[in-house]
């Protein structure tokens, strides 16, 4: 594999010291939380445990009022809440009201994701920008339009002047996603017309965040590393390389002078394409649409989406799946043994191993029943790099977990619905082969998904044009007001 090294003079790389950026400043809250400073005496029982009596409704009430918990029907399918031309996530058919499992497919603006990936890969060119253009504009670009699109992103890769001096403090970066949220809200302050929701401004903001998030997230990650290692509290910031694809830009920022291979960049490009969009009903995209329906600014909407994607039940699962595979590899002596791998998976399902949640991350999906097309695609492209990196045995272990996991989930957990492998099973493994820090797994997901969020935000702003306001049925009993002196 030929290594693409930064040909720019090393002196061009900016070195940030503590005086240059608050990203390297750690500020700890000197005041503890109330439960620690005031304690938890009996008088606080209602405050801290009252929810147990009022917030947890009996399961039968959900059935009585036909409540669609999680906006899902009783059969697990999603409640229809809107129309979209952005994408179609297909995982089952409904025949006479019954869910019938089907091969999974993902279509972006009517194009099969497999065709979009293969179209770029077969020509040995980067495809994420093409997919992003398709999502935001609604059509595949011509060569001239794609060049123009890339030039517009290049024009916004630099962070605003003075931004690094007030860069959101990482506080050991317990979550780069949280830092990315604060960065997004801070960029609102640098926009001369941040509340403008015209189509032109919406596209401009989307391009700006696509350009700036990779550098901002990488700086936060490097600052966190410096803090954890307690060594040289400085961060090296490479200059912008105009002309690099999104995949190359991410690897350039993370790898620095170490460089990266073309094959590595092409695999990351596949991951970015697969993560760019996944329907209007996924949690972070729906969060984008909910906030957008209120007419709020784009920075607020995308910050909310980042908060959603951070959750371990959503985008954060990619980190958990990779960590789980590493845990299995550490505790199973013979990766090629069905008996040994199966026994440890059973321990995981019985909450006796790994994180003791009883979950096998990377298996199961809200929509896909038979196959996740993204997992099928990435498995194919991962095989080549795994062989080059000497990681074929690890890939075989993942395949064994894929094969054994669903049956064990049925036997141990009694799960009856179809269980397919999802893309999270491979994400952590792919990123580890690319030497990407674990705290950057979900931010890279977010960087890619920004394209889809922008498309759905514009569709909500200019298409649906109605405040999203679902109903909740109150089950609280009526109560008479009691004067404070008479309360027991």
C-alpha positions in Angstrom: 0.0 0.0 0.0 1.5 3.3 -1.0 1.4 5.9 1.8 0.1 9.3 1.1 2.2 11.6 3.2 1.8 15.3 3.8 4.2 16.9 1.4 3.7 20.3 3.1 6.5 21.6 5.2 6.3 20.4 8.8 6.8 24.0 9.9 3.4 24.8 8.3 1.7 22.7 11.0 0.5 24.9 13.8 1.4 23.9 17.3 -1.2 24.9 19.9 0.0 25.4 23.5 -2.2 26.0 26.5 -2.0 29.8 25.9 -3.3 29.4 22.4 -6.4 27.4 22.9 -8.8 26.7 25.7 -9.1 23.2 24.2 -6.1 22.4 26.4 -7.5 24.0 29.5 -9.1 21.7 32.0 -11.6 23.4 34.4 -13.2 21.3 37.1 -16.3 22.3 38.8 -15.3 23.1 42.4 -18.9 22.7 43.6 -20.1 19.1 43.9 -23.6 17.9 42.9 -26.4 18.5 45.4 -26.7 14.8 46.2 -23.1 14.9 47.3 -22.8 18.3 49.0 -26.3 18.2 50.7 -26.5 14.4 50.9 -29.5 12.2 50.6 -31.4 12.3 53.9 -35.0 11.0 54.2 -36.4 14.4 53.5 -35.0 14.1 49.9 -36.7 10.8 49.2 -39.7 12.3 47.3 -37.4 14.5 45.3 -35.1 11.7 44.1 -37.5 8.8 44.1 -40.9 10.4 43.5 -40.6 9.5 39.8 -40.9 5.8 40.7 -44.5 6.4 41.7 -45.7 8.9 39.1 -43.5 8.5 35.9 -43.7 4.8 35.3 -47.1 3.9 33.9 -48.4 0.3 34.0 -47.9 -1.6 30.8 -51.6 -2.3 30.5 -52.3 1.5 30.2 -50.2 1.6 27.1 -52.4 -1.2 25.6 -55.6 0.4 26.9 -55.0 3.7 25.1 -53.2 2.1 22.1 -50.1 4.2 22.7 -47.4 3.8 20.1 -44.4 3.7 22.4 -41.3 4.9 20.6 -43.6 5.8 17.7 -43.7 2.2 16.9 -46.7 -0.1 16.2 -47.2 -3.3 18.2 -45.5 -5.3 15.5 -42.4 -3.1 15.7 -42.9 -1.2 12.5 -42.7 2.6 12.6 -45.7 4.9 12.9 -46.2 6.8 9.7 -45.6 10.5 10.5 -44.5 12.0 7.3 -43.6 11.8 3.6 -40.0 12.0 2.2 -38.2 11.8 -1.0 -34.8 11.8 0.7 -34.4 8.0 1.2 -36.1 4.7 1.7 -35.0 2.2 4.3 -36.6 -1.1 3.3 -36.5 -4.1 5.6 -39.9 -5.8 5.4 -43.2 -5.9 3.6 -46.7 -5.6 5.1 -49.1 -8.1 3.8 -52.7 -7.8 5.1 -51.3 -5.8 8.0 -48.7 -8.4 8.9 -45.0 -7.7 8.8 -43.2 -10.1 6.4 -39.4 -10.1 6.6 -37.6 -9.1 3.4 -34.0 -8.5 2.2 -32.9 -5.1 3.3 -32.3 -2.2 0.9 -31.3 1.4 1.3 -32.2 3.9 -1.4 -31.0 7.5 -1.5 -33.2 9.8 -3.7 -34.2 6.6 -5.5 -30.7 5.2 -6.0 -29.7 1.9 -4.4 -26.8 2.5 -2.0 -25.0 -0.5 -3.4 -25.0 1.2 -6.9 -23.7 4.5 -5.5 -20.9 2.8 -3.6 -20.0 0.5 -6.5 -20.2 3.4 -9.0 -17.4 5.3 -7.2 -15.3 2.3 -6.2 -15.3 0.8 -9.7 -13.8 4.1 -11.0 -11.4 4.3 -8.0 -12.7 7.7 -7.0 -14.1 9.1 -3.7 -17.9 9.0 -3.6 -19.0 10.6 -0.3 -19.2 14.1 -1.8 -21.3 12.8 -4.7 -23.7 11.2 -2.2 -23.8 14.4 -0.1 -24.6 16.5 -3.2 -27.3 14.0 -4.2 -28.9 14.2 -0.7 -28.8 18.0 -0.4 -29.7 18.9 -4.0 -31.9 16.0 -5.0 -29.9 15.0 -8.1 -26.6 13.3 -9.0 -24.0 15.9 -9.9 -22.3 16.4 -13.2 -18.5 16.4 -13.1 -18.6 20.3 -13.2 -21.2 20.4 -10.4 -19.2 18.0 -8.2 -16.1 20.1 -8.6 -18.0 23.2 -7.7 -19.5 21.4 -4.6 -16.0 20.4 -3.4 -14.6 23.9 -4.0 -17.4 25.3 -1.8 -16.6 22.8 1.0 -12.8 23.6 0.6 -13.6 27.3 1.0 -14.9 26.7 4.6 -12.4 24.2 6.0 -10.6 26.8 8.0 -12.1 27.5 11.4 -13.0 31.2 12.0 -10.2 33.5 13.1 -9.9 33.5 16.9 -12.0 30.4 17.2 -9.2 28.2 18.7 -8.8 30.7 21.5 -12.3 30.1 22.7 -12.5 26.5 21.5 -14.9 24.6 23.9 -13.0 23.1 26.8 -12.8 19.3 26.5 -12.4 18.6 30.3 -10.6 15.4 29.4 -13.2 15.0 26.6 -15.4 12.5 28.2 -17.3 12.8 24.9 -16.1 14.3 21.7 -19.7 14.4 20.6 -20.5 16.8 23.5 -17.6 19.0 22.4 -18.9 18.9 18.8 -22.3 20.1 20.0 -20.7 23.0 21.8 -18.6 23.8 18.7 -21.7 23.8 16.6 -23.5 26.2 18.9 -20.4 28.4 19.1 -20.3 28.7 15.3 -23.7 30.3 15.5 -22.0 33.3 17.1 -19.7 33.6 14.1 -22.5 33.6 11.6 -23.6 37.2 10.7 -27.1 35.9 10.0 -27.5 32.7 12.1 -31.3 32.7 12.2 -31.7 33.0 8.5 -33.6 29.9 7.3 -33.6 30.8 3.6 -32.6 27.9 1.2 -29.3 29.6 0.3 -28.3 30.0 4.0 -29.3 26.5 4.8 -27.1 25.1 2.1 -24.2 27.4 3.2 -24.5 26.2 6.8 -24.6 22.5 5.8 -21.4 23.0 3.6 -19.7 24.9 6.4 -20.3 22.1 9.0 -19.3 19.4 6.6 -16.1 21.3 6.1 -15.4 22.2 9.7 -16.6 19.3 11.9 -13.6 17.0 11.0 -11.0 19.5 12.0 -12.9 20.6 15.1 -13.5 17.0 16.3 -9.9 16.0 15.6 -8.6 18.9 17.6 -10.8 17.9 20.5 -9.6 14.3 20.3 -6.0 15.4 20.3 -6.5 17.7 23.2 -8.1 14.8 25.1 -5.2 12.5 24.3 -2.7 15.1 25.6 -4.7 15.5 28.8 -5.0 11.7 29.4 -1.3 11.0 28.7 -0.3 14.0 30.9 2.7 14.6 28.6 3.2 17.5 26.3 0.0 19.6 26.6 0.2 20.8 23.0 -1.8 20.0 19.9 -0.5 19.8 16.4 -3.0 21.3 13.9 -2.2 20.5 10.2 -2.9 23.1 7.6 -5.9 22.7 5.4 -5.2 20.6 2.3 -7.7 21.9 -0.3 -8.4 19.2 -2.9 -8.6 16.4 -0.4 -11.8 14.3 -0.2 -13.7 14.1 3.1 -12.1 10.7 3.8 -8.6 12.0 3.0 -9.2 15.1 5.1 -10.2 13.0 8.2 -7.2 10.7 7.9 -4.9 13.6 7.2 -5.9 15.4 10.4 -5.8 12.2 12.5 -2.6 10.7 11.1 -0.5 13.8 10.5 3.0 13.1 9.2 2.4 9.3 9.5 0.3 9.5 6.4 -2.2 7.0 5.1 -2.7 4.7 2.1 -5.1 5.2 -0.8 -6.8 1.9 0.1 -7.4 3.1 3.6 -8.9 6.4 2.4 -11.2 4.5 0.0 -12.5 2.2 2.7 -13.2 5.2 5.0 -15.0 6.8 2.0 -17.2 3.7 1.8 -18.0 4.1 5.5 -18.9 7.8 5.0 -21.2 6.9 2.1 -23.0 4.2 4.1 -23.5 6.5 7.1 -24.6 9.6 5.2 -28.3 8.9 5.4 -30.7 6.4 6.9 -34.3 7.6 6.7 -36.3 10.2 8.4 -37.4 8.0 11.3 -34.0 7.3 12.9 -33.7 9.1 16.2 -31.2 11.8 15.3 -32.8 12.6 12.0 -36.2 12.8 13.6 -34.7 15.1 16.2 -33.5 17.3 13.4 -36.9 17.3 11.8 -38.7 18.1 15.2 -36.5 21.1 15.9 -36.6 22.2 12.3 -40.4 22.2 12.3 -40.3 24.9 15.0 -38.4 27.2 12.6 -35.3 27.3 14.8 -31.8 28.0 13.4 -29.8 25.2 11.7 -27.1 25.2 14.4 -29.6 24.4 17.1 -31.2 21.7 15.0 -27.8 20.0 14.2 -26.6 20.3 17.8 -29.7 18.4 18.9 -29.1 15.7 16.3 -25.6 15.3 17.7 -27.0 14.8 21.1 -29.2 12.1 19.9 -26.6 10.3 17.8 -24.3 10.2 20.9 -26.7 7.8 22.7 -25.6 4.1 23.0 -29.0 3.0 21.5 -28.2 5.0 18.4 -24.9 6.1 16.9 -22.9 5.3 20.1 -23.5 1.6 19.4 -20.7 1.6 16.8 -18.2 2.1 19.7 -19.9 -0.5 21.9 -19.8 -3.2 19.1 -16.1 -2.7 18.5 -15.3 -2.8 22.2 -17.4 -6.0 22.5 -15.5 -7.8 19.8 -12.2 -6.8 21.5 -13.6 -8.2 24.8 -14.6 -11.5 23.1 -11.2 -11.7 21.5 -9.5 -11.2 24.9 -11.6 -13.8 26.8 -11.9 -16.5 24.1 -8.7 -18.5 23.6 -9.7 -20.2 20.3 -11.4 -17.7 18.0 -12.1 -20.5 15.6 -14.2 -22.6 18.0 -18.0 -22.3 17.8 -18.2 -23.8 21.3 -15.9 -21.3 22.9 -17.3 -18.3 21.2 -20.8 -19.4 21.7 -20.2 -20.0 25.4 -18.9 -16.5 25.9 -21.8 -15.0 23.9 -24.2 -16.8 26.2 -22.4 -15.2 29.2 -22.9 -11.8 27.5 -26.6 -12.5 27.0 -27.0 -13.6 30.6 -25.4 -10.4 31.8 -22.4 -12.2 33.1 -19.8 -10.8 30.7 -18.7 -7.7 28.9 -20.8 -4.7 30.0 -23.5 -6.9 31.6 -26.4 -5.3 29.7 -27.3 -8.6 28.1 -26.9 -7.1 24.6 -24.9 -8.4 21.6 -24.1 -5.1 19.9 -24.3 -5.2 16.1 -27.2 -7.6 16.0 -30.7 -6.6 15.4 -32.3 -3.5 13.8 -35.5 -1.5 14.0 -36.3 -1.9 10.3 -34.0 -4.5 8.8 -35.1 -8.1 9.3 -33.1 -10.4 7.0 -30.1 -8.3 6.0 -28.7 -4.8 6.6 -27.4 -3.7 3.1 -24.8 -1.5 4.7 -23.3 -4.4 6.6 -23.3 -6.5 3.4 -21.4 -3.8 1.6 -18.8 -3.0 4.3 -18.1 -6.7 4.9 -17.1 -7.1 1.3 -14.7 -4.1 1.3 -13.4 -4.9 4.8 -12.1 -8.3 3.7 -9.4 -6.8 1.4 -8.0 -4.4 4.0 -8.2 -7.1 6.8 -6.0 -9.3 4.7 -3.5 -6.5 4.1 -3.5 -5.5 7.8 -3.1 -9.1 9.0 -6.6 -9.0 10.6 -8.3 -11.8 8.8 -8.6 -13.8 12.0 -10.5 -10.9 13.7 -12.8 -10.7 10.7 -13.5 -14.4 11.0 -14.3 -13.9 14.7 -16.9 -11.3 13.8 -18.4 -13.6 11.2 -18.7 -16.3 13.9 -20.5 -13.8 16.2 -22.8 -12.9 13.4 -23.6 -16.6 12.8 -24.0 -17.8 16.3 -25.5 -14.7 17.9 -29.1 -14.7 16.5 -29.8 -18.3 17.6 -28.4 -17.8 21.0 -30.5 -14.6 21.4 -33.6 -16.7 20.6 -32.6 -19.5 23.1 -31.3 -17.3 26.0 -33.5 -14.2 25.6 -36.5 -15.7 23.9 -36.4 -13.2 21.1 -38.7 -14.2 18.3 -38.4 -11.4 15.7 -35.9 -11.8 12.8 -32.4 -10.7 13.8 -30.0 -9.4 11.2 -26.4 -8.1 11.5 -26.3 -4.3 11.3 -23.4 -2.0 10.2 -22.3 -1.4 13.8 -20.9 -4.9 13.9 -18.2 -3.8 11.5 -17.7 -0.1 12.2 -15.4 -0.4 15.2 -13.3 -3.1 13.5 -12.9 -1.0 10.3 -12.0 2.1 12.3 -9.5 0.2 14.4 -7.8 -1.0 11.2 -7.6 2.6 10.1 -6.0 3.6 13.5 -8.8 5.9 14.3 -9.1 6.7 18.0 -12.2 5.2 19.6 -13.5 8.6 20.7 -13.7 9.6 17.1 -15.9 6.6 15.9 -19.3 8.3 16.6 -18.1 11.8 15.5 -17.1 10.4 12.1 -20.6 8.9 11.9 -21.9 12.4 12.6 -19.7 14.0 10.0 -21.1 11.7 7.4 -24.7 12.0 8.6 -24.6 15.8 8.4 -25.5 15.4 4.7 -28.7 13.4 5.5 -29.7 15.7 8.3 -29.4 18.7 6.0 -31.6 17.1 3.4 -34.3 16.2 6.0 -34.1 19.7 7.6 -34.7 21.4 4.3 -37.6 19.0 3.5 -39.2 19.8 6.8 -38.6 23.5 6.5 -39.8 23.9 2.9 -41.9 20.9 2.4 -44.0 19.8 5.4 -44.1 23.3 7.0 -46.0 22.2 10.1 -44.9 22.1 13.7 -44.5 18.6 14.9 -46.7 18.2 17.9 -47.8 14.6 18.8 -50.2 14.0 21.6 -49.8 12.4 25.0 -52.7 11.0 27.0 -52.6 12.1 30.6 -53.1 9.3 33.2 -52.5 11.5 36.3 -55.5 11.4 38.7 -57.2 14.7 39.7 -55.9 16.1 43.0 -57.2 18.8 45.4 -54.7 21.5 46.3 -53.6 21.3 50.0 -52.0 24.3 51.8 -48.4 23.8 52.6 -49.0 23.8 56.4 -51.4 20.8 56.0 -49.2 18.6 53.9 -47.9 15.5 55.6 
